[in-house]
Amino acid sequence: RDIKKDMIRAERNPKLEALDVEFMRAVEAGGTAAQATIAVKKQALRDATDDPAIAAAQTPDELKAVVPTALQEDE
């Protein structure tokens, strides 16, 4: 489970970095709605390691198949 969580962290980091750039652009532009939307996306990525499917996985194959929703979304 810890290895899976590390894999999720490695996959989400570039997405968080990209959202950081978008967030800063929204701040510069004064786009509060965009800031709020981006903040929600970033929190979903942070919460990806707490996906209940990770704890519920009974076999290594089930664990490998877990892809949190936040990582499935296209940017």
C-alpha positions in Angstrom: 0.0 0.0 0.0 2.8 2.4 0.8 4.5 1.6 -2.5 1.2 2.3 -4.3 0.9 5.6 -2.5 4.4 6.6 -3.5 3.5 5.8 -7.1 0.5 8.0 -6.8 2.6 10.8 -5.4 5.1 10.6 -8.2 2.2 10.7 -10.8 0.4 13.6 -9.2 3.5 15.9 -8.6 3.7 17.1 -12.2 0.0 17.8 -12.2 0.3 19.8 -9.0 3.2 21.8 -10.4 1.1 22.6 -13.5 -1.8 23.7 -11.4 0.5 25.9 -9.3 1.4 27.8 -12.5 -2.3 28.1 -13.5 -3.1 29.3 -10.0 -0.4 32.0 -10.1 -1.7 33.2 -13.4 -5.2 33.3 -12.0 -3.9 35.3 -9.0 -2.2 37.8 -11.4 -5.3 38.1 -13.4 -7.5 38.5 -10.4 -9.6 35.5 -11.3 -11.0 34.4 -8.0 -13.4 31.8 -9.6 -10.4 30.2 -11.4 -8.4 30.2 -8.2 -11.2 28.4 -6.4 -11.6 25.8 -9.2 -7.8 25.2 -9.2 -7.7 24.9 -5.4 -10.4 22.2 -5.5 -8.4 20.3 -8.2 -5.2 20.6 -6.2 -6.9 19.3 -3.0 -8.3 16.3 -4.9 -4.8 15.5 -6.1 -3.5 15.7 -2.5 -6.3 13.4 -1.3 -5.5 10.8 -4.0 -3.4 8.8 -1.6 -6.4 8.5 0.8 -8.5 6.7 -1.9 -10.6 4.1 0.0 -9.9 1.6 -2.9 -6.3 1.4 -1.7 -7.3 0.2 1.7 -10.0 -2.1 0.3 -7.7 -3.8 -2.2 -7.3 -7.5 -1.1 -4.7 -8.6 -3.6 -1.7 -7.0 -5.3 -3.5 -7.0 -8.6 -6.4 -5.1 -7.1 -4.0 -2.6 -5.6 -2.2 -2.2 -8.9 -5.6 -1.5 -10.6 -6.4 1.4 -8.3 -6.4 4.8 -10.1 -7.8 7.6 -8.0 -10.3 9.8 -9.8 -8.2 12.9 -9.5 -5.4 11.2 -11.5 -7.9 10.1 -14.2 -9.0 13.6 -15.1 -7.5 15.3 -18.1 -6.1 18.8 -17.5 
